[in-house]
């Protein structure tokens, strides 16, 4: 059985999850790998170094064998020349909620250190928190200027 661990845009509810939605692939469990998660802007990168843990989702299915070349292309991974890619596909132990451990493929980030570390190691929580902060900041800016939800403009006011 082939296993894949995803921690960013391939997770349920994110932009690339449709790529792994296949009749021959099933969600197994939420899981964790030993790595450090970086915020690269629109997506994260898990570096297989350090003492942190990265949360994600574990999938299984023989159809993953067919999907891996597609995922390699999406993730900027060249299995023939792994040192050249933004990510490299490697097998790592994944711990999951039911207490088991399984070896799974993961796309490990090996690009430049441009992002900041996500201390909690959870992309979903990080993105939801970032959205909440952005909404709160927009509301504060509107109230500080007397615009937005704070007060309506007077006639002739710009």
C-alpha positions, 0 to 999 in steps of 0.5 A, spaced: 500 500 500 502 506 498 501 512 503 502 520 502 502 525 507 500 532 505 500 538 510 499 544 505 494 546 499 493 538 498 489 537 504 482 537 504 479 544 504 485 547 500 486 549 493 490 543 490 486 537 494 482 535 488 488 533 485 488 527 490 481 526 490 481 519 486 476 513 487 483 509 489 485 514 494 482 514 501 483 519 507 486 515 513 487 519 519 490 526 521 498 525 522 504 528 524 511 528 522 518 530 525 519 537 521 519 544 521 514 548 517 515 555 513 510 560 511 512 561 504 506 565 502 501 562 498 503 555 501 508 552 506 514 548 506 516 542 511 523 542 512 525 535 515 530 538 520 529 541 527 525 538 533 518 541 531 512 537 528 508 538 522 501 536 522 497 534 516 493 528 513 495 521 511 492 518 505 493 511 502 491 507 496 494 504 490 492 509 485 497 514 488 502 510 484 499 513 478 498 520 481 505 521 484 508 523 477 502 529 477 504 531 484 511 531 482 510 536 477 505 540 481 510 540 487 516 542 482 520 535 484 524 532 479 525 525 482 531 524 477 535 530 479 532 531 486 537 536 488 534 541 483 527 541 485 523 546 490 521 540 493 523 533 494 519 527 495 522 522 500 519 517 505 518 519 512 515 516 518 508 519 520 505 518 527 497 518 527 492 519 532 490 512 532 497 511 535 500 508 529 506 509 525 507 508 517 512 510 512 509 515 507 511 519 501 512 527 503 514 533 499 520 536 503 521 543 502 529 544 500 528 551 497 531 558 499 530 560 507 525 565 505 519 564 509 518 564 517 517 558 521 510 556 523 511 554 530 505 550 531 507 546 525 499 546 522 498 550 516 490 550 517 491 553 523 496 558 521 492 560 515 485 561 519 489 565 524 492 569 518 485 570 515 482 572 522 488 577 523 487 580 516 479 581 517 480 584 524 486 589 521 481 591 516 476 593 521 481 597 525 483 601 519 476 603 517 474 605 525 481 609 525 479 613 519 472 614 521 470 609 515 468 602 514 464 600 519 465 605 524 461 611 521 458 613 515 461 618 510 458 625 511 455 628 504 461 631 501 466 628 505 471 624 501 
